[in-house]
Amino acid sequence: MSHAEPILVAKSDRDLFLLPALANRHGLVAGATGTGKTVTLQVLAEGFSRLGVPVFVADIKGDLSGISQPGAATPKLQERLRRLGLDDFSFGGCPVTFWDVFGEQGHPVRTTVSEMGPLLLARLLQLNETQAGVLNIVFRLADEHGLLLLDTRDLRAVLQYVGENAAAFTTQYGNISSASIGAIQRNLLTLEDQGGDRFFGEPALNLDDLLQTDSQGRGVVNVLAADRLMQSPKVYATFLLWMLSELFETLPEVGDPPQPKLVFFFDEAHLLFNDMPSVLLEKVEQVIRLIRSKGVGVYFVTQNPSDIPETVLGQLGNRVQHALRAFTPRDQAAVRAAARTFRPNAKLDTEAALIELAVGEALVSFLDDKGQPQPVERALIVPPHSQIGPINAAQRQAILRNSLVAGVYDQPVDRESAYERLRQARGETPAAAPAAPAKSGGLLDALFGRGGQTSSSPSAPSPLPRAPGRSGRQPDTFGTMVAKSAARTVGSTIAREIVRGLLGSMFGGRRR
C-alpha cells in the first residue's frame, strides 16, 4: 500500500480519509442541487493536487475557478473550522490551467474529426443506425485513401463527394442513400450553429499537457470552462467521453500505483448516460473498469446515484452522498435505492439521514486499505483551502498569460486536409469532362494518380484503389468497424495513417 499522505475529506467522530493508493478505484459525489457537491469536489481536487496528482474537472457554474486562489477566513468558515477542530488550517490556492472549447475563458481545446471517430461523432450528431452506418463508410473511405478529416469543413467536403458519387462506392462499401448524407449534413450544420465546430481542428490537444505538475511538485488542476458548453449538453458529454477514451488508449499500463497519475471528475454525469446507445454504453463500462490500471481515477458528480447505470455504479468504490429530496413517491424510491448502495452501519439509519443532511454534511464511505468499502458514516465535509466561488476576469487573464501552455493552442492551424485535396482535384478535372460517372472517375484520377485508367464497364466508374500497404488487410468485425476512426499523421507531412478509434486497442484495431 501507499505511503502517500491520505486526503482528509470529512470528519464524524473520527477523520475520514481517501487513500491515494485506492483513489483510482473511482468514486461518486452525489446530492441534490445546493447541498454542497461543488465544495466536496473542490476539496478532493485540492487534496490530489497537494499529492502531485494532476486533476481534470469541468466547471459547470464558474465556481471552481476559485481553486486557483487562497481562501479567506470568513466568520462562517471560522465557525466550521472550530466545529471540526482544525486548528492548524492554512489557506492556499492550486496551480491551475484554464481550458475552454470556445477559447474565451481558457486555452482552446481541440481534437480532429478523425480522432473523435465515427462512433462518438454519430452520437454527437444524434444519428440513427442507418445514418451512423453511412458516416462509418465515410470515415473508412477517408482512412483508406489518406483524406485527413481535421475539421467539420473536411467532413462536409468528403460527405458531399461521397454523396455525389454514391453509386461508385456501393459495391465496395454498401448502400449510401442521399437521404442519409443529407441528414448528416443538416445535423452537422446544427452542430456548427451551436459552436461545436470550434472543437474540431488543430493544434489538437496533447493529453500530456493535462499531466503537469508545478515547480513545487503540486498537480495542476485543469479547469474546463463549461458554463457555455452546457448549453449543448450532447457536445459537453461527448467531449468528456472522448477525452476519457483518449486517456484510456494513450496512457500505459501501471498496475496499482501508490497514487493516481490523473483524476478525472465528470460533472453532470447524467448527461453522459442519457439516451446512450447500448453499443456505446458497453464500451464506457469497459473503459471505467479497465482505466484504473492506467492510473486514472474517474469520479462521477451527479444529483442521484440512479443517474449512473448499475454496471458503472458498482465500480465506484469511494462515495460521498449529500442530501436528497423526497417530495414525491419517485423521490422517496430514489432515496431508498441510494441508501442501499452503501455498506450498512448499525449505528446509522442511512435512509433517514439522506433526507436530514444539512448543507455541507454527507454520508461518506471510502475504501479501506484492503480495498473494501467502509461502513457509511454521517460526516461534515472539511472546508477547502482555496477560495469558494469564482475569480474575476483580471485574475483569470493573469493565470492564462502565465500558463504552462500559453501560446501553444491559441492560434488555429489550417493545413492541407480533405477539403483542400478535394478542391485541388476538382480544379484539375478537364473542363470538357463527360457525364457524372466519368467525372467521378476524373476526380478519382486526380486524387489517387490513376492517370488514364478507365473502367472495364462503361456504365460504372472503376472502384477506388486501396491505399498502399492495405491490400492484405482482413475484413473488419462489426465491433472494429464501429470503433474505428480515420487517419492521424506523423510529423508535418501527410504520411501513412494510424487507424485509431474509441477503444480500438480492445478490438485489435489500433495499429502503430
Secondary structure, DSSP 8 states (H G I E B T S, - for coil): ---S--EEEEESSSEEEE-GGGGGG-EEEE--TTSSHHHHHHHHHHHHHHTT--EEEEESSSGGGGGGSB----HHHHHHHHHHT-TT-------EEEEETTSSSSEE--B-HHHHHHHHHHHHTT--HHHHHHHHHHHHHHHHTT----SHHHHHHHHHHHHHTHHHHHHHH----HHHHHHHHHHHHHHHHTTGGGGBSBS---GGGGS-B-TTS-B-EEEEE-TTGGGSHHHHHHHHHHHHHHHHHHS----S-SS-SEEEEEESTHHHHTT--HHHHHHHHHHHHHGGGGTEEEEEEES-GGGS-HHHHTT--EEEE-----SSHHHHHHHHHHHHTS---TT--HHHHHHH--TTEEEEE-B-TTS-B---EEEEE---SB-SS---HHHHHHHHHT-TTTTTSSS-B--S-HHHHHHHHHHHS-TT--SHHHHHHHHHHHHHT-TT---SSTTS-------TT-TT-----HHHHHHB------TTS-------BTTGGGGT----
